[in-house]
Amino acid sequence: MIPSLLVLTALVLQQAAPATEPATGPAPTAEASPPATDRLREAVAAVDVQQLPGLTLTGYEVRGRSARGVRESMNDERPAAEGDDARHDARTRWSYRPRWNRTADGQCDAASATVTLSLTIVLPDLATREALSRDERAGWDAYFAALVKHEWNHGRIAEKGQELMETALRGAPNCEAMTAVVRTYVAEITAASREYDAQTEHGRKEGAVFPRGGASR
């Protein structure tokens, strides 16, 4: 792995508190999720997370009048990635658009290189929160906050990868090297994100479990 990405992943893991869940990666989901509702945006806004560049927030509706009912609804509705049978409560996807100019003699102008990041985070959108008991609502709120923070950390890894890729591109000596930079960084960023999921069990160790004591992710 690229050392700076290892450092970032370690920083994210240090923030995980066992007492307190993309698969994540660049592949698109099999079906696009609808845009986030105002309800989902408000729920996310209540969680203390930093802004992420190029973020599109989407959701899938979840219903249930009990914690068990909500879990069953999530299990039925949660997204799967294209080419991946695993289904998870949330997903973070990203893509990079590297661009650079050409010089008069047709060479790649490394100094002009830029990398644009597009992020999509898919989260459960609970439509029946008020139907839950007080304890179940508290359990959902704690789970949702942990889930959001976990997916945002995947976004932070992708954001750091954007910065590092752009820096590496601007230092590349030629077109071939620039193309190799993109290929290498995409692979390493994906690996860093997968390592984060492995270390946190897709966020379970960070508190992203609903119902409490049950199976999530």
C-alpha positions, 0 to 999 in steps of 0.5 A: 500500500501507499504509505500515506494511505496506510497512515490514514487507515490507521488514523481512522481505526484509532477513532473506532471505539468498541464500546460506542458498519462497501462492502465499499469500493468504486464499483457501482451498485446493481440498481441506482438508489433514489436521491436522499429524502429531507428526512434522511438529510436531517438524520445525517445532519444530526451526526457530527461528520465533516463535509466530503467533496463531490458527495451525493447522498442517497437512501433506501426506504426502511420500515418496521414498527419494531426493531426486529421489523426494521432489521427485516426491512433492511435485510430485504432492501439493502443494496448489493454491488454489481458482481458482488452477492454480499449485501450491507446496510450502507455503501460508499462508492467513488470514482476519480476523473483525472485530467491533464493538458497536452503540450504543443508537441503532444506530451502530457503536461503533468503540472496541469493534472487534476483529479475530480472525486465523485462520492456516493453514500447509500444509507437506510432511510427509516420512515417509521422511527416514531413507531418504535419504542423509546429504547428502540429509537435510541438504539436506532439513533446510536446505530445510525450515527455509527453507520454514518461515521463508518461510511464517512471514513470510507469517504475520507480514504477516497478523499485522501487518495484523490489528494495523493493521486493528484500530487503523484500525477504532477510529479510524473515524468511522462504520459505512460507514468501518469497512466500508471499512477492512476491505475496504481492509486485506484488499486491501493485506495480500494485496498485501503478501504477493504482493509478498514472494513476488515479491521472494523468488521464493516463497522460492527466494532464501531457500534454499527449494529441494530438491533443491539446484540443482533446481527448487522451488516 
